């Protein structure tokens, strides 16, 4: 499925009822080592960001860590669809190494990437990018 098909099926700001199928598609993209196009990967992360469930931060982190290109391509802000502070709190209360790595990364990015962070502004920018 390409970006246009996904946007047609789910929209850029999908309803929460589509969260699980989007998560499954993102997991498939993460596991697909042959895929070199990060557009689909990024769009799925954006959709989960828009839904805003804090638990999705770890899956988006896995997508961001898929490879070096994905790491640059997927905006760090996408890790915080539930909000920056809520995401930190969630990760601080997880007992997993991956959560600790993500937490350290977010804290390193805070002075640069989360000054005046506004989810609404990021969603607005993505709407312009995808012309929706």
C-alpha positions as CSV (number, residue, x, y, z in Angstrom):
1,X,0.0,0.0,0.0
2,X,1.4,3.4,-0.9
3,X,0.9,6.8,0.8
4,X,-2.0,7.9,-1.4
5,X,-3.9,4.6,-0.7
6,X,-3.3,4.9,3.0
7,X,-4.4,8.5,3.1
8,X,-7.5,7.6,1.2
9,X,-8.2,4.7,3.5
10,X,-7.4,6.3,6.9
11,X,-6.9,10.0,6.4
12,X,-4.0,11.9,7.9
13,X,-5.8,12.1,11.2
14,X,-7.4,8.7,11.5
15,X,-10.0,7.7,14.0
16,X,-8.8,5.7,17.0
17,X,-10.7,2.7,15.6
18,X,-8.0,2.5,12.9
19,X,-5.1,2.5,15.4
20,X,-4.5,-1.2,15.4
21,X,-4.4,-1.8,11.6
22,X,-2.0,1.2,11.4
23,X,0.2,-0.2,14.1
24,X,0.2,-3.6,12.2
25,X,1.2,-1.8,8.9
26,X,3.9,0.1,10.7
27,X,5.3,-3.1,12.2
28,X,5.4,-4.7,8.8
29,X,7.3,-1.7,7.4
30,X,9.8,-1.9,10.2
31,X,10.4,-5.6,9.6
32,X,10.6,-5.1,5.8
33,X,14.3,-4.8,5.3
34,X,14.0,-4.6,1.5
35,X,12.0,-1.4,1.6
36,X,14.2,1.7,1.0
37,X,11.4,4.2,0.7
38,X,10.7,5.8,4.1
39,X,7.6,7.8,2.9
40,X,5.2,5.0,4.0
41,X,7.1,4.5,7.2
42,X,6.9,8.2,8.0
43,X,3.2,8.5,7.1
44,X,2.3,5.6,9.4
45,X,4.2,7.3,12.2
46,X,2.4,10.6,11.5
47,X,-1.0,8.8,11.6
48,X,-0.2,7.3,15.0
49,X,1.1,10.8,16.2
50,X,-2.2,12.2,15.2
51,X,-4.1,9.5,17.1
52,X,-2.0,10.5,20.1
53,X,-1.8,7.3,22.2
54,X,1.3,7.4,24.4
55,X,1.8,3.7,24.0
56,X,2.6,4.2,20.3
57,X,5.8,6.1,21.1
58,X,7.8,2.9,21.4
59,X,6.7,1.6,18.0
60,X,7.4,4.9,16.4
61,X,10.9,4.8,18.1
62,X,11.4,1.4,16.5
63,X,10.5,2.9,13.1
64,X,12.9,5.8,13.7
65,X,15.7,3.3,14.6
66,X,15.1,1.0,11.6
67,X,18.1,2.4,9.8
68,X,20.1,5.6,9.5
69,X,17.9,7.1,6.8
70,X,14.7,6.4,8.8
71,X,16.3,8.0,11.8
72,X,16.8,11.2,9.9
73,X,13.5,11.0,8.0
74,X,11.2,10.5,10.9
75,X,10.9,13.7,13.0
76,X,11.6,13.3,16.7
77,X,8.4,15.2,17.5
78,X,6.4,12.2,16.1
79,X,7.5,10.3,19.3
80,X,5.3,12.7,21.3
81,X,1.8,12.5,19.9
82,X,0.4,12.3,23.4
83,X,2.5,15.3,24.4
84,X,6.1,15.7,25.4
85,X,5.6,15.6,29.2
86,X,3.2,12.6,29.0
87,X,5.6,10.7,26.8
88,X,8.5,11.3,29.2
89,X,6.3,10.2,32.1
90,X,5.3,7.0,30.2
91,X,8.9,6.2,29.3
92,X,10.2,6.9,32.9
93,X,7.8,4.3,34.2
94,X,8.7,1.6,31.8
95,X,11.3,-1.0,32.7
96,X,12.8,-1.7,29.3
97,X,16.2,-0.7,27.8
98,X,14.5,0.6,24.6
99,X,12.4,3.0,26.7
100,X,15.5,4.2,28.5
101,X,17.3,4.9,25.2
102,X,14.3,6.7,23.8
103,X,13.9,8.8,27.0
104,X,17.6,9.8,26.9
105,X,17.2,10.7,23.2
106,X,14.1,12.9,23.9
107,X,15.9,14.7,26.7
108,X,18.9,15.4,24.5
109,X,16.5,16.8,21.8
110,X,14.4,18.9,24.2
111,X,16.4,22.2,24.1
112,X,16.4,22.1,20.3
113,X,13.3,20.2,19.0
114,X,10.7,20.8,21.7
115,X,10.9,24.5,22.3
116,X,7.3,25.8,21.9
117,X,6.3,22.3,20.7
118,X,2.7,22.3,19.4
119,X,1.1,19.1,18.1
120,X,-1.5,21.2,16.3
121,X,1.2,23.1,14.4
122,X,3.0,19.9,13.4
123,X,-0.3,18.4,12.2
124,X,-1.0,21.5,10.2
125,X,2.4,21.3,8.6
126,X,1.8,17.7,7.7
127,X,-1.5,18.6,6.2
128,X,0.2,21.1,4.0
129,X,2.9,18.6,3.0
130,X,0.3,16.0,2.0
131,X,-2.1,18.5,0.6
132,X,-5.0,17.3,2.7
